C-alpha cells in the first residue's frame, strides 16, 4: 500500500433523500475502490463514512457535491478522522 489511507465523515444537505442518493453514493464509492457506509438521517440529510486512498476520497467528495441527477446538494460538511481498523466494502445502512 503506497498511498496513505484517509477516512472522512460526511453530511450532505439539500434535496438528498428520495432521489436514490444512497444507491448512487454506494455505486460511486465502489467505482473508486472506497470502503464505508451511507445512510439517511431523520433531519433529511445523508450521512456517510468513507475510507480509501487520499486521491479517491478527494474525488468522492467532489462527486458528493454534485450528487445524482435528481438531487440538489446545498452543502457538504466534511470531517477527517483517524483511520482505525480496516473497513471493507461499501454498504447502505438504515
Steps between C-alpha positions, in 0.01 A plus 500: 500500500691803380222751547392627837147416607254773593170472684240774488156548654269684264158660544326599175221759516238602246250289309687175559232257616252337264739548205702174528790686660610204713500254208687753284752557782562128539547457124743794477694379805532150356617644167773689686599203716382665823367335813245623754129553531220750431161561664206740510467720807167600664570869423492433123878492452718208395796389713795291382832367618748458216842336510761458231797655328540873536438550127186283489355668811561845347327392178204362695462823696482692170236261367295525820477875438316424176305187594274298270289672232186559712689626808564862589798515733528824698786411736754225566642505853816295537700392801821302451545247778771257600491179300461218748470137407416377155173589332392257228243553229247781472146455627175684545380499862179612663 
